[in-house]
């Protein structure tokens, strides 16, 4: 299939068509010029769209990389035939860089504070990867091209002064996610039922969240309360967070389906 045919098949919206067009442009650059090429940072939903597109392309060589294992936001890197994956990951001049910002211990800086101060510099979200905030420190993943601006112009977040340094990627430390295990039963593996179970709410309220466009299934908005949900699927609800249908077990004595859900807290 040519580019137009691929986009017609895979893009659901005009915005997604622009995104996938850029992915195909980077793929063509790597193939035609035999050089490494990469996209900006992709959100989990954008990443899923890109992966579906690349599957339709015949699974070309690519790597999703966010600077550390388990990163949520990643670039999609296309490697030429002469470059091995381990060489790309070990390249100190690769497309992803990290920055450490130190601030006063005990200060209540949040992810939103850090992101707001960065976008206030004119740095677009697609140039920024994950932002890891902990006591007295924030670690920011960014495109290497944005690093000089960050190091020279990013001075504060909120009312707090920051002390900056470039951080080698091997020194990025991500705290393990905090999850709560929910073991329960549902009448059916439908989006509204699993959503209600995962977020500890009623099925009617879950259906209302879905109808209002607040719920995403595998990072894509879903407006159908009866959409089937399978083991491994990720559910997110704006304002409530994210959960994963970890396991689908057998039926209970009352004929209900036993499930294990991991809710991020």
KOLMARTI-442867 format. One record per residue (C-alpha): x negated, y negated, z. Coordinates in pm, whole numbers, padded with zeros to 5 digits, always signed. Last residue first. Layout:
<recs>
XYZ/...
</recs>
This chain:
<recs>
+00305-00508+04279/+00290-00285+03973/+00559-00018+03980/+00463+00344+03908/+00770+00553+03835/+00824+00923+03908/+01147+01067+03769/+01403+01333+03857/+01690+01365+03612/+02035+01413+03766/+02223+01742+03753/+02330+01746+04119/+02074+02012+04205/+01810+01783+04058/+01694+01813+03701/+01332+01860+03610/+01052+01607+03613/+00986+01300+03397/+00658+01145+03498/+00482+00808+03496/+00762+00584+03372/+00552+00269+03401/+00645-00054+03579/+00602-00427+03522/+00697-00751+03690/+01022-00887+03833/+01044-01241+03695/+01046-01134+03333/+01112-00762+03325/+00853-00517+03204/+00889-00151+03112/+00598+00065+02996/+00667+00407+02845/+00450+00699+02956/+00738+00947+02981/+01016+00846+02747/+01290+00581+02747/+01594+00602+02519/+01758+00266+02429/+02104+00255+02593/+02065-00098+02733/+01977-00233+02390/+01831-00584+02395/+01466-00480+02382/+01178-00726+02384/+00854-00556+02293/+00576-00489+02544/+00633-00112+02557/+00997-00182+02642/+01059-00548+02723/+01329-00686+02951/+01427-01052+03000/+01630-01083+02680/+01952-01183+02859/+02121-00858+02756/+01839-00660+02918/+01856-00857+03242/+02235-00804+03248/+02193-00431+03196/+01950-00425+03490/+02209-00608+03701/+02470-00347+03610/+02226-00064+03685/+02162-00201+04031/+01819-00308+04144/+01505-00141+04273/+01280-00252+03985/+01186+00094+03862/+01526+00249+03928/+01726-00027+03764/+01488-00030+03467/+01515+00349+03434/+01895+00330+03422/+01913+00028+03191/+01656+00168+02949/+01820+00507+02923/+01669+00834+03042/+01999+00949+03192/+02165+00987+03533/+01852+00873+03710/+01668+01025+04004/+01407+00882+04236/+01038+00879+04321/+00890+00528+04319/+00513+00494+04355/+00398+00142+04435/+00104+00004+04243/-00185-00230+04314/-00412-00261+04014/-00779-00176+04069/-00990-00489+04118/-01175-00589+03805/-01545-00655+03838/-01728-00809+03543/-02100-00748+03597/-02146-00534+03283/-02004-00822+03082/-02288-01050+03186/-02143-01358+03360/-02206-01706+03229/-02218-01946+03519/-01983-02197+03672/-01938-02377+04004/-01588-02515+04024/-01443-02822+04193/-01100-02782+04343/-00806-03016+04294/-00617-02782+04062/-00893-02615+03867/-01216-02808+03819/-01519-02870+03602/-01456-02701+03269/-01635-02928+03022/-01990-02801+02964/-01960-02431+03047/-01613-02402+02896/-01705-02584+02577/-02019-02373+02530/-01822-02048+02595/-01547-02101+02337/-01739-01933+02053/-01804-01635+02280/-01433-01560+02287/-01320-01558+02648/-01301-01341+02958/-01262-01540+03278/-01373-01425+03622/-01236-01629+03911/-01391-01654+04254/-01337-01767+04612/-01107-01480+04704/-00993-01316+04381/-00878-01418+04034/-00931-01212+03719/-00834-01394+03399/-00800-01161+03101/-00880-01286+02754/-00893-01644+02634/-00938-01762+02276/-00580-01668+02188/-00457-01890+02472/-00586-02205+02301/-00864-02406+02466/-00766-02773+02457/-00929-02854+02790/-00585-02844+02956/-00562-02485+02832/-00841-02403+03076/-00697-02592+03374/-00358-02431+03317/-00509-02082+03297/-00693-02126+03626/-00394-02265+03812/-00162-02000+03665/-00396-01719+03774/-00380-01863+04124/-00603-02082+04339/-00519-02075+04709/-00850-02193+04855/-00974-01963+05131/-01324-01948+04992/-01414-02272+04811/-01468-02220+04441/-01683-02004+04214/-01613-01974+03841/-01764-01677+03657/-01758-01668+03279/-01742-01369+03048/-01812-01330+02677/-01641-01140+02396/-01754-01170+02032/-02084-00985+02075/-02414-01168+02133/-02530-00935+02410/-02465-00637+02177/-02413-00328+02394/-02048-00274+02295/-02124-00314+01926/-02419-00077+01948/-02205+00180+02130/-01941+00160+01856/-02191+00229+01578/-02266-00025+01307/-02374+00074+00953/-02024+00152+00828/-01894-00193+00921/-01703-00234+01249/-01360-00391+01282/-01289-00548+01621/-00939-00598+01760/-00974-00838+02051/-00825-00742+02383/-00588-00868+02653/-00502-00608+02916/-00857-00498+02995/-00879-00135+03110/-01253-00102+03071/-01433-00438+03049/-01484-00714+02790/-01145-00693+02619/-01213-00447+02339/-00982-00272+02094/-01204-00098+01841/-01156-00037+01472/-01245+00211+01203/-00955+00242+00956/-00649+00445+01063/-00471+00507+00730/-00331+00159+00677/+00004+00257+00836/-00189+00345+01153/-00353+00002+01126/-00012-00166+01124/+00108+00034+01426/-00211-00056+01612/-00166-00425+01528/+00191-00426+01661/+00075-00256+01982/-00202-00511+02022/+00043-00794+01976/+00258-00652+02256/-00043-00605+02486/-00155-00963+02412/-00422-01002+02147/-00745-01198+02182/-00868-01347+01855/-00929-01100+01572/-01263-00941+01489/-01515-00891+01212/-01844-00700+01194/-02013-00728+00853/-01998-00509+00542/-01875-00800+00328/-01578-00627+00166/-01492-00384+00446/-01544-00610+00745/-01375-00905+00574/-01085-00687+00458/-01019-00576+00816/-01034-00937+00935/-00780-01040+00670/-00557-00746+00764/-00548-00861+01127/-00471-01218+01014/-00176-01092+00810/-00059-00897+01113/-00038-01214+01320/+00135-01414+01048/+00389-01134+00994/+00449-01116+01370/+00546-01482+01371/+00779-01433+01075/+00949-01145+01251/+00963-00768+01225/+00632-00711+01046/+00543-00349+00968/+00695-00258+00631/+00700-00599+00464/+00352-00664+00600/+00219-00340+00455/+00384-00405+00119/+00239-00755+00102/-00111-00634+00189/-00116-00355-00068/+00000+00000+00000/
</recs>
